[in-house]
Amino acid sequence: MIRTRILAALLALPPTAHGMGGEQDGVPFLIRGRLGAADPALAGFGSADVHRAIQASLPNIASVFRLRAEDLVVSRIRVDEEGFTHIRYHQTKNGLPVRGEELIIHLDAAGNIVMANGTARDGEPGAPSKARIAAHAARTAALRDTVGRDLDIDGEPQLVYLRAGEGQKLTLAYEVVVTGEGDGRPIRDHVFVDATTGAIAGRVGDIHSAMSRAVYSADNGTTLPGTLRRGEGGAATGDPHVDKNHDLLGYAYNCFQSAFNRDSYDNAGAPLTSTVHYGVKSLQAYWDGSQLVFGDGYGDDLNVTYGPPSRDPDMVVHELTHAVTSTESNLIYANESGALSESLSDIFAAACESWSNGWASSSGVWIIGDDFVSPGYPGRGLRDMAGPTYSYYPERYVGTDDYGGVHANSGIVSLAFKLLSTGGRHPYSKTVTLVPAVGVEKAARIFYKASTDLFTASTTIAQAKTYTAQAASLLGYTTADVDAVNLAWEAVGVGWAKPPPSCTLLTNGVARTGISGAQGSTKYFCFDVPAGRRSTFRVYGGEGGLDMYARIGTAPTTDSYHCVKPYSGHDSATCEIAAQPTHQRIYLMLRGHESYFNVTLRASYSSVPAN
């Protein structure tokens, strides 16, 4: 039933529409092509008007993701510098929010719907609609599962739906906000308690370990924001912590404004508030949802000195980037989405250092926190983006510590960015992929575009690969640049391209008949296409059901392809691949989602070069 609904929705879209990524359950996380159009034009419209303007196209698009249009609520609309409009929808179910799940609709300057992406999906039978435990029991469970002191509950538990991880079904849960003090840092965690069993279903942190500036002092206490010491335009105070932090807030603001045309963390001129002298001998550096907080640092027994994080440019930009991320995709601070959040903060700390030095890519750019760890000793820092401990996706941390390894696994993403910037191979020879350099500036613009316009709260590392490649394309960068993005990810083991399997070579315009396969089987075909020719692939006839995947240059997989189309029964399915500037081999994979018999496959390319 679900499969039939997805097939019908995909087939209802124009033939040029195709998917470029899929979830484990077969639901895509990105489709692109001519998906529809808005009417009337969007300029000057509010959320409700925009929603009405695309309502004719929204049901078919939503159905591809197993969603109902009526369960989507407009949350934010952004028009970028290229004139594209990006409409974010929050998912709901049974009138309750589905935490972390979004769908984004993208329109070009002419009002054409050209892409949709997100992790929101539904169509799952059996999801409970009523709680079986009381709210007070959820409070007790959340407090019992939290380690810390002075624990309390902020507000009342709220019923929501939650997808606890990739491949997991939606869970009805109470969302309980627990506050208190942990090991050296405040606690503000969203604890999700299964509303049917009372078990802990998930945990997400709010404390992320950031021009109108205001620098406060906590005077070595823990009351925030403390006493105002220096505001915008105020004279130097003589306190090096206050004055340096004031300057670095300006540095961070100017970097985002100059490099990305961003006006403060919310892109609307929000004041930058910071507190220094937090705690005693404290290494604190975090964004708490409304301001930056910094301790004074200290020396430890290993003869390592931790200087004041408030005076380290990397630390200030890192934490302020958490504020940017919270405003945009609001990546969930746990597991892979949390690792993406941490990596983005390191990436833009490095990008701002490079920007301040004429977009240089020297080795010091890639050391994060080098003015914080043992100041005055070059080469030492909190993290090395050029040689992180966790640098290869198949060997990523998969435990529960640190919200699922948000700091450890950030190194995988950071290394992909570094390789894209400077070029080269994996520093520990985990792969042999050679990545061409695009420069720090272009790499930063690609990641910024992806993180602001394509990432959703639940974006995974594999999805980030697809989204950054799409961002490069949306920015108008060359095919070589897009390929470099993909190679950078493959170099760190994300979507690594295996050698193409043996394939049956197709002849232009000649149908291959009598193709059959079992459920779950795969058959590979390939087709050589001259430069400048548009290619078309069609399956028809026969019985049963299959999915046709196409990819340029290497074999497709179920989560890496340039086109996917479902085929069922006596219908037909067509994939179209745009003309490429050079000769290409296109690989096809036929994968049976049920047994199929006597299917015909025909490949052809245009007789004259495409304009």
PETA-V256957 format. One record per backbone hydrogen bond with DSSP energy under -0.5 kcal/mol. CO is the residue of the C=O (numbers start at 1). NH is the residue of the N-H. If there is no record, write none. Layout:
co: (CO:CO)
nh: (NH:NH)
This chain:
co: (1:2:3:4:5:6:7:8:9:10:14:18:21:21:23:27:29:30:31:32:33:34:36:42:46:47:48:49:50:52:53:54:54:55:57:58:59:60:61:61:62:62:63:65:68:69:71:73:76:78:78:80:84:85:85:86:86:87:88:88:89:90:91:93:96:97:97:98:100:100:101:102:102:103:104:105:106:106:107:108:111:112:112:113:113:114:115:116:117:123:124:134:135:136:137:138:139:140:141:143:146:149:152:153:158:160:161:162:162:165:169:171:171:172:173:174:174:175:176:176:177:178:179:180:181:182:185:187:188:189:189:190:190:191:191:192:192:192:193:194:195:195:199:199:202:204:206:207:208:210:212:213:214:214:215:215:216:217:218:221:222:227:230:231:238:239:240:241:242:243:244:245:246:247:248:249:250:251:252:253:254:255:256:256:257:262:263:263:264:271:272:273:274:275:276:277:277:282:284:286:286:287:291:292:293:294:295:298:300:303:304:304:305:305:306:308:309:311:312:313:314:315:316:317:318:319:320:321:322:323:324:325:332:333:334:334:335:336:337:338:339:340:341:342:343:344:345:346:347:348:349:350:351:352:353:354:354:354:355:362:363:364:366:366:367:367:368:368:369:369:372:372:374:376:377:383:383:384:389:392:393:400:400:401:401:402:403:405:407:408:409:409:410:411:412:413:414:415:416:417:418:419:420:420:421:424:426:433:434:435:439:440:441:442:443:444:445:446:447:448:449:450:450:451:456:457:460:461:462:463:464:465:466:467:468:469:470:471:472:473:478:479:480:481:482:483:484:485:486:487:488:489:489:490:492:493:496:503:504:507:509:510:511:512:515:517:518:521:523:524:525:526:527:529:530:532:534:535:536:537:538:539:540:543:544:545:545:546:547:547:548:549:550:550:551:557:560:563:564:565:567:568:573:575:577:580:584:584:585:586:587:588:589:589:590:590:591:591:592:595:596:597:599:600:601:602:603:604)
nh: (5:6:7:8:9:10:11:12:13:13:17:32:29:30:26:23:118:20:116:18:35:14:113:45:50:51:52:53:54:55:39:57:58:59:61:62:63:64:64:65:65:67:66:122:71:72:92:90:88:80:86:83:80:87:107:78:88:105:75:76:103:73:98:96:93:99:161:101:102:458:91:119:120:89:117:87:114:115:85:111:38:108:114:35:36:33:106:31:104:125:127:138:139:140:141:142:143:144:145:146:148:181:179:155:175:173:99:164:171:168:164:162:173:195:160:176:193:158:178:191:154:189:152:187:149:184:182:180:206:178:191:192:204:176:193:194:201:202:174:198:132:133:194:201:192:190:208:209:287:320:272:232:216:274:229:230:276:227:221:279:224:217:215:234:240:243:244:245:246:247:248:249:250:251:252:253:254:255:256:257:258:259:260:262:261:264:268:269:267:273:214:292:216:294:218:220:279:297:295:288:293:208:288:275:286:278:310:306:303:305:300:306:307:374:298:311:312:313:316:317:318:319:320:321:322:323:324:325:326:327:328:330:334:205:337:338:339:340:341:342:343:344:345:346:347:348:349:350:351:352:353:354:355:356:357:357:359:360:358:365:366:367:368:385:369:370:382:383:372:373:307:374:377:378:380:368:385:387:391:395:396:403:404:404:405:406:335:409:411:411:412:413:414:415:416:417:418:419:420:421:422:423:438:439:439:435:429:435:436:424:443:444:445:446:447:448:449:450:451:452:453:454:455:329:459:332:464:465:466:467:468:469:470:471:472:473:474:475:477:476:482:483:484:485:486:487:488:489:490:491:492:492:494:493:393:495:498:505:526:510:511:603:513:601:599:596:521:592:590:504:588:506:586:584:533:610:606:577:604:575:602:573:600:597:569:593:594:567:549:591:565:589:562:563:587:560:557:550:19:548:546:571:539:537:535:532:529:586:553:527:551:525:549:591:523:592:547:593:520:545:517:543:515:540:512:538:509:536)
